[in-house]
Amino acid sequence: SFFRLSTMKVYLNYAGTDGHPELKLKLTLPEKWLDGPVQKVTEFFVKQYNAKFPENCLNASVLALQNKQGLVLSDSSKVSACISEYADVFVVDRPPEKATASETPSRPPNSLQCKNLGCQKWFVEAENNDSACRHHSGAPVFHDLAKYWTCCSEKKAYDWEEFQAIPTCSTGRHSTEQKVQLFKPSEEVSSPIIPAPLTPEQVAVAEAPPAAPVVEDKPGPIVDGQATCRNKGCGKKFVVAENCEDACIFHSGVPIFHDANKYWSCCPQKKCWDWDEFMAVVGCSKGPHKV
């Protein structure tokens, strides 16, 4: 048997607007909520708030949760995937919903599509001006599970919708040219380079087997006899004394994000488009938890 996180303590903060008092609650979320949607946490906060301030009731349908980085959490996101224990979460006004395909305006006549990253809107050159376009001046980065822009590196997202919702940081004219270089091309060599002959000593060094790399893998902290598993795809808390050979189900490979696909290198046949689906891909290996 192994230990599973049964509850999660979080701090919900509401600053108060339009005559509504501010409120900060420390909530203990039950285990069954951790795999549930974020929306349930929002509704629970509103229920507690309205019981405390019956004359200033809030409406859960117009509110959302936001993390410390300023990213609004999707209602359908899994609680344990985007909220960590003892995290500060903020109750804010829900941002306007994106237009659906049927509501999206058709392309204006004689229009061009802006190639600035984070914009991609259609525009008419005659109406273009120095403040027409809101975009990112840097390039997108996908590293491990994090997604962010080089120009806004402090705003990291772990969900595709949150990444797309990161506010742009630059203003300028719409452009049909790709100004930011996403991939640096290799430099061409104008003339071949002929190496100088090696000395016998250099040949001996070159033919010697390379030294094995030293990888420092420090164990994680153990608090009150418990640790958090560092196996990929697990991340559960467990009692160290109860760890055993089949306690953990995890991924032996690494996460890969290619275009909009998400999958594990050890399970390439299980490609996902949605973050929650990717997080739910069952591990392919079994063994002890990793301290």
C-alpha positions as semicolon CSV with decimal commas, in nm:
position;residue;x (nm);y (nm);z (nm)
1;S;0,000;0,000;0,000
2;F;0,110;0,361;-0,046
3;F;0,006;0,704;0,074
4;R;-0,222;0,917;-0,140
5;L;-0,288;1,286;-0,082
6;S;-0,638;1,280;0,071
7;T;-0,698;1,654;0,110
8;M;-0,557;1,984;-0,014
9;K;-0,541;2,312;0,175
10;V;-0,570;2,627;-0,036
11;Y;-0,622;2,999;0,027
12;L;-0,898;3,168;-0,174
13;N;-0,876;3,547;-0,195
14;Y;-1,153;3,784;-0,304
15;A;-1,058;4,153;-0,319
16;G;-1,416;4,279;-0,320
17;T;-1,577;4,502;-0,586
18;D;-1,895;4,707;-0,634
19;G;-1,976;4,717;-0,264
20;H;-1,896;4,351;-0,200
21;P;-1,672;4,300;0,108
22;E;-1,337;4,129;0,061
23;L;-1,285;3,781;0,199
24;K;-0,998;3,535;0,240
25;L;-1,080;3,173;0,315
26;K;-0,855;2,882;0,401
27;L;-1,029;2,577;0,255
28;T;-0,953;2,208;0,290
29;L;-1,059;2,037;-0,032
30;P;-1,166;1,672;0,005
31;E;-0,989;1,398;-0,192
32;K;-1,273;1,346;-0,442
33;W;-1,249;1,714;-0,543
34;L;-0,883;1,688;-0,646
35;D;-0,972;1,502;-0,966
36;G;-1,278;1,721;-1,020
37;P;-1,321;2,049;-1,210
38;V;-1,201;2,390;-1,085
39;Q;-1,557;2,518;-1,121
40;K;-1,661;2,319;-0,812
41;V;-1,410;2,514;-0,599
42;T;-1,547;2,845;-0,732
43;E;-1,904;2,744;-0,652
44;F;-1,805;2,630;-0,302
45;F;-1,634;2,964;-0,230
46;V;-1,942;3,155;-0,349
47;K;-2,165;2,942;-0,126
48;Q;-1,947;3,020;0,177
49;Y;-1,930;3,391;0,084
50;N;-2,307;3,427;0,041
51;A;-2,367;3,258;0,378
52;K;-2,135;3,513;0,543
53;F;-2,264;3,816;0,347
54;P;-2,630;3,739;0,261
55;E;-2,693;4,104;0,167
56;N;-2,405;4,107;-0,084
57;C;-2,442;3,773;-0,261
58;L;-2,205;3,675;-0,545
59;N;-2,294;3,491;-0,866
60;A;-2,061;3,198;-0,939
61;S;-2,140;3,207;-1,312
62;V;-1,962;3,544;-1,354
63;L;-1,656;3,455;-1,146
64;A;-1,343;3,248;-1,209
65;L;-1,023;3,146;-1,029
66;Q;-0,685;3,299;-1,112
67;N;-0,337;3,185;-1,005
68;K;-0,049;3,399;-0,877
69;Q;0,087;3,445;-1,230
70;G;-0,236;3,618;-1,335
71;L;-0,363;3,328;-1,548
72;V;-0,734;3,247;-1,530
73;L;-0,796;2,876;-1,466
74;S;-1,034;2,692;-1,695
75;D;-1,356;2,575;-1,524
76;S;-1,305;2,226;-1,666
77;S;-0,940;2,190;-1,559
78;K;-0,863;1,928;-1,295
79;V;-0,800;2,083;-0,953
80;S;-0,484;1,882;-0,879
81;A;-0,337;1,970;-1,221
82;C;-0,342;2,347;-1,176
83;I;-0,365;2,415;-0,800
84;S;-0,099;2,309;-0,551
85;E;-0,135;2,269;-0,177
86;Y;-0,122;2,592;0,027
87;A;-0,141;2,795;-0,295
88;D;-0,294;3,143;-0,303
89;V;-0,581;3,145;-0,555
90;F;-0,777;3,458;-0,643
91;V;-1,149;3,488;-0,715
92;V;-1,189;3,735;-1,005
93;D;-1,444;3,845;-1,262
94;R;-1,472;3,595;-1,545
95;P;-1,308;3,724;-1,867
96;P;-1,529;3,755;-2,179
97;E;-1,578;3,426;-2,361
98;K;-1,413;3,377;-2,697
99;A;-1,639;3,399;-2,997
100;T;-1,748;3,064;-3,142
101;A;-1,690;2,975;-3,505
102;S;-2,044;3,088;-3,596
103;E;-1,989;3,420;-3,416
104;T;-1,646;3,488;-3,564
105;P;-1,673;3,773;-3,817
106;S;-1,594;3,683;-4,177
107;R;-1,274;3,804;-4,337
108;P;-1,307;4,167;-4,446
109;P;-1,265;4,227;-4,821
110;N;-0,910;4,311;-4,937
111;S;-0,774;4,220;-4,593
112;L;-0,442;4,063;-4,492
113;Q;-0,360;3,838;-4,200
114;C;-0,121;3,973;-3,939
115;K;0,183;3,749;-3,879
116;N;0,276;3,906;-3,545
117;L;0,281;3,636;-3,276
118;G;-0,022;3,649;-3,049
119;C;-0,227;3,849;-3,301
120;Q;-0,302;3,664;-3,629
121;K;-0,599;3,896;-3,698
122;W;-0,722;4,012;-4,039
123;F;-0,663;4,379;-4,115
124;V;-0,700;4,633;-4,396
125;E;-0,375;4,816;-4,466
126;A;-0,553;5,149;-4,514
127;E;-0,673;5,123;-4,151
128;N;-0,339;5,002;-4,011
129;N;-0,168;5,228;-3,754
130;D;0,095;5,225;-3,479
131;S;-0,149;5,103;-3,215
132;A;-0,360;4,864;-3,421
133;C;-0,186;4,542;-3,317
134;R;-0,137;4,381;-2,976
135;H;0,121;4,101;-2,993
136;H;0,417;3,930;-2,828
137;S;0,764;4,056;-2,916
138;G;0,930;3,726;-2,827
139;A;0,893;3,364;-2,934
140;P;0,693;3,082;-2,770
141;V;0,885;2,834;-2,553
142;F;0,773;2,483;-2,460
143;H;1,003;2,340;-2,191
144;D;0,909;2,025;-1,998
145;L;0,548;2,096;-1,896
146;A;0,572;2,476;-1,901
147;K;0,462;2,702;-2,185
148;Y;0,555;3,071;-2,202
149;W;0,677;3,358;-2,423
150;T;1,040;3,474;-2,410
151;C;0,915;3,830;-2,373
152;C;0,691;3,735;-2,078
153;S;0,897;3,459;-1,916
154;E;0,752;3,527;-1,571
155;K;0,405;3,419;-1,691
156;K;0,433;3,042;-1,730
157;A;0,130;2,828;-1,815
158;Y;0,077;2,453;-1,785
159;D;-0,247;2,438;-1,981
160;W;-0,285;2,522;-2,351
161;E;-0,585;2,750;-2,294
162;E;-0,399;2,936;-2,018
163;F;-0,099;2,978;-2,250
164;Q;-0,318;3,129;-2,522
165;A;-0,474;3,363;-2,265
166;I;-0,142;3,520;-2,158
167;P;-0,184;3,896;-2,227
168;T;0,031;4,040;-2,506
169;C;0,306;4,284;-2,415
170;S;0,371;4,494;-2,729
171;T;0,178;4,741;-2,942
172;G;0,248;4,833;-3,304
173;R;0,137;4,802;-3,663
174;H;-0,006;4,483;-3,811
175;S;0,253;4,307;-4,027
176;T;0,249;4,038;-4,295
177;E;0,612;3,946;-4,222
178;Q;0,729;3,706;-3,952
179;K;0,952;3,935;-3,745
180;V;1,043;3,690;-3,470
181;Q;1,275;3,408;-3,571
182;L;1,125;3,091;-3,423
183;F;1,407;2,860;-3,529
184;K;1,761;2,976;-3,593
185;P;1,890;2,839;-3,925
186;S;2,225;2,668;-3,929
187;E;2,512;2,878;-4,054
188;E;2,645;2,781;-4,395
189;V;3,017;2,725;-4,432
190;S;3,147;2,906;-4,739
191;S;3,459;2,693;-4,774
192;P;3,559;2,352;-4,638
193;I;3,775;2,346;-4,327
194;I;4,070;2,107;-4,351
195;P;4,185;2,001;-4,004
196;A;4,554;1,986;-3,922
197;P;4,700;1,637;-3,871
198;L;4,689;1,513;-3,514
199;T;4,994;1,422;-3,307
200;P;5,016;1,065;-3,164
201;E;4,927;1,204;-2,820
202;Q;4,615;1,377;-2,960
203;V;4,512;1,058;-3,141
204;A;4,538;0,861;-2,815
205;V;4,320;1,114;-2,634
206;A;4,065;1,121;-2,917
207;E;4,036;0,740;-2,924
208;A;4,004;0,704;-2,550
209;P;3,650;0,613;-2,436
210;P;3,463;0,914;-2,295
211;A;3,426;0,935;-1,922
212;A;3,081;0,848;-1,796
213;P;2,883;1,164;-1,719
214;V;2,815;1,230;-1,354
215;V;2,448;1,306;-1,300
216;E;2,365;1,442;-0,958
217;D;2,024;1,316;-0,852
218;K;1,957;1,440;-0,502
219;P;1,664;1,283;-0,315
220;G;1,369;1,503;-0,228
221;P;1,285;1,615;0,126
222;I;1,123;1,376;0,376
223;V;0,880;1,546;0,615
224;D;0,714;1,353;0,899
225;G;0,811;1,028;0,729
226;Q;0,646;1,128;0,401
227;A;0,791;1,228;0,065
228;T;0,664;1,325;-0,280
229;C;0,738;1,070;-0,553
230;R;0,972;1,206;-0,822
231;N;0,884;0,944;-1,084
232;K;0,745;1,105;-1,401
233;G;0,367;1,088;-1,418
234;C;0,327;1,010;-1,045
235;G;0,403;1,300;-0,808
236;K;0,202;1,144;-0,524
237;K;0,284;1,174;-0,156
238;F;0,375;0,846;0,013
239;V;0,495;0,707;0,346
240;V;0,860;0,620;0,298
241;A;0,845;0,325;0,539
242;E;0,558;0,172;0,338
243;N;0,724;0,204;-0,002
244;C;0,749;-0,122;-0,196
245;E;0,844;-0,264;-0,538
246;D;0,498;-0,221;-0,694
247;A;0,381;0,094;-0,512
248;C;0,420;0,332;-0,808
249;I;0,281;0,342;-1,162
250;F;0,477;0,593;-1,368
251;H;0,616;0,682;-1,711
252;S;0,965;0,565;-1,799
253;G;1,002;0,826;-2,076
254;V;0,978;1,204;-2,092
255;P;0,687;1,435;-2,185
256;I;0,692;1,565;-2,543
257;F;0,504;1,869;-2,675
258;H;0,504;1,891;-3,053
259;D;0,279;2,148;-3,220
260;A;-0,049;2,092;-3,034
261;N;0,024;1,726;-2,951
262;K;0,117;1,609;-2,603
263;Y;0,246;1,259;-2,529
264;W;0,506;1,055;-2,341
265;S;0,809;0,922;-2,529
266;C;0,743;0,581;-2,373
267;C;0,379;0,583;-2,492
268;P;0,394;0,761;-2,833
269;Q;0,071;0,594;-2,946
270;K;-0,127;0,783;-2,681
271;K;-0,125;1,137;-2,823
272;C;-0,346;1,399;-2,659
273;W;-0,465;1,745;-2,759
274;D;-0,617;1,839;-2,424
275;W;-0,406;1,895;-2,113
276;D;-0,642;1,706;-1,884
277;E;-0,634;1,406;-2,120
278;F;-0,253;1,413;-2,122
279;M;-0,237;1,424;-1,741
280;A;-0,475;1,124;-1,730
281;V;-0,258;0,896;-1,948
282;V;-0,185;0,595;-1,726
283;G;0,180;0,517;-1,659
284;C;0,343;0,224;-1,836
285;S;0,595;0,115;-1,572
286;K;0,567;-0,018;-1,218
287;G;0,818;0,007;-0,936
288;P;0,887;0,173;-0,603
289;H;0,820;0,541;-0,546
290;K;1,126;0,762;-0,596
291;V;1,226;0,977;-0,299
